[in-house]
Amino acid sequence: MKTETDPSLDPHRWRGLFVILLGQFCALLDVSITNVALPSIGRSLGAGSSELQWVVSGYVLAFALVPVIGGRLGDTRGRRRMFFIGLTGFVFASAAVGLSPVPLVMIVARVVQGFFGGLLGPQVSGYIQNSFAKSERGRAFGMLGAVVGVGTALGPVVGGVLIGIGGPDFGWRLVFFVNVPIGAVALLLAARWVKRDLPAVDPKSTKLDAPGAVLLGVGLLLVLFPLVEFDQFHSGWLFLLLIPGAAFLAAFIRRERELSVPGGSPLLDVRLFRVPTFTTGVAFAVVFFCSNTGIPLLLSLYYQQGLGFSALDSGLGISAFAIGFVLGSQVSGRLITRLGRPLVLTAVSLFFAATLAIGVTVHAAQSVTNPADLILRLAIPLFILGVGGGSIVTPNQTLTLMDVDPRMGGAAGGVLQTGQRVGSSIGQTVLGTLFFASVAQVGASQQIGRPATNHLAFTNALDLGLTGSLVFSGAALILGLIDLRRKRESPAATRRGALSPEKRPAR
């Protein structure tokens, strides 16, 4: 096992990590930053509501479909190579989005942008697994967790600033053009600091399972489409797609099980799921992300539709969450190897309590509509919520991948990120539906600076959404407690579940 002083470790690994995280930051930022730009895009390009929905959902769907395939390609073709391909494609697609003359061109470019952006994430987790000693990975995943928090939470703030600088007609284009210089710098630095990694040399192990990729892609699309598009169609019939989606995913697992043998070339080695820490970590991620990513969405809806906040004020209103997330990621990343799963359970309890505190604070200040006043009142509970969230996401990534063979780090990271995306989609759909159902007959704010006529109804809608979030975070806490009890009752069985050298696939 490698140690921090092992001479085989790349001396530039921390610089290399910074570079690939810079690319990942751009991809994550584009998940949330676009929401702020939609009104300007609609006016500038004459796009209708369905076209604007596809500007967002086209990226999200493509971004979520790629990680498992991208992780396998990184494991077998080289993570450095796949990072370069992913970031180069992302930069060119970003420029194409910014130059789009009509909505159709923009939607196509956004789908392409999402595909290339989805390639980047698995390379990050694979790079950490392969380039760092086990004792360093908590800190490295802490940096990744900070990027996830900042990239997701600061999107509305950055978008609001760029639109303010460029104006309503050009500002939305700056939202996408900003990726070009950042991506170009990351590519130049990556050429210098990211070490070339050698993929597997066995030709059979480098063959991509194309039929498996099709089964996985179609299955995930059928599962994610109703979750992502429910706000557009408002039809429960969409969820019938989950039936064929589950069938495609079952066929995918059956095929991968047949290929997960010596000499086989599976897209996803199902022996990964024999590792208890990996299986539990993925399940925990799905449940927790249902709660985690929905709260910023609820607050954004409450701020803008209920209280008439501007997009910039709305972004600033959740900035305390982003700051707390960064701090929680960094501190927990350094503690996770010593404290283990109990640290995650403590953080979930903190997250649960902070969610309650947000609801209490909003109710106590339901007559307050001044942005600065309300933002200050919510700063502390949102900061605590961020600390709790950062102290969950980062340690769970570390624990989930802890016993995985580093040579399978990309594929394992792809599965984990797919689980996170599925959880995020479920959470945003469920919590958003609870919010909108509560204000279905209530008029939203029609002017910046002027609250809705019945803004108290939006306070009740926020309460209902936060209640849904508590259900998800409570379920995550129960799942974590069950896992902790299982480990304490059968530690030997847990250790035997890890992929030992004889169980690991050959190079």
Secondary structure as GFF3:
##gff-version 3
##sequence-region A 1 507
A	DSSP	alpha_helix	13	45	.	.	.	ID=ss1
A	DSSP	alpha_helix	49	65	.	.	.	ID=ss2
A	DSSP	alpha_helix	67	77	.	.	.	ID=ss3
A	DSSP	alpha_helix	79	98	.	.	.	ID=ss4
A	DSSP	alpha_helix	103	131	.	.	.	ID=ss5
A	DSSP	three_ten_helix	134	136	.	.	.	ID=ss6
A	DSSP	alpha_helix	137	153	.	.	.	ID=ss7
A	DSSP	alpha_helix	155	177	.	.	.	ID=ss8
A	DSSP	alpha_helix	179	193	.	.	.	ID=ss9
A	DSSP	three_ten_helix	203	206	.	.	.	ID=ss10
A	DSSP	alpha_helix	210	233	.	.	.	ID=ss11
A	DSSP	three_ten_helix	236	241	.	.	.	ID=ss12
A	DSSP	alpha_helix	242	259	.	.	.	ID=ss13
A	DSSP	three_ten_helix	270	274	.	.	.	ID=ss14
A	DSSP	alpha_helix	276	292	.	.	.	ID=ss15
A	DSSP	alpha_helix	294	301	.	.	.	ID=ss16
A	DSSP	pi_helix	302	306	.	.	.	ID=ss17
A	DSSP	alpha_helix	307	307	.	.	.	ID=ss18
A	DSSP	alpha_helix	311	316	.	.	.	ID=ss19
A	DSSP	alpha_helix	319	339	.	.	.	ID=ss20
A	DSSP	alpha_helix	341	364	.	.	.	ID=ss21
A	DSSP	alpha_helix	371	401	.	.	.	ID=ss22
A	DSSP	three_ten_helix	406	408	.	.	.	ID=ss23
A	DSSP	alpha_helix	409	438	.	.	.	ID=ss24
A	DSSP	alpha_helix	455	489	.	.	.	ID=ss25
A	DSSP	alpha_helix	491	497	.	.	.	ID=ss26
###
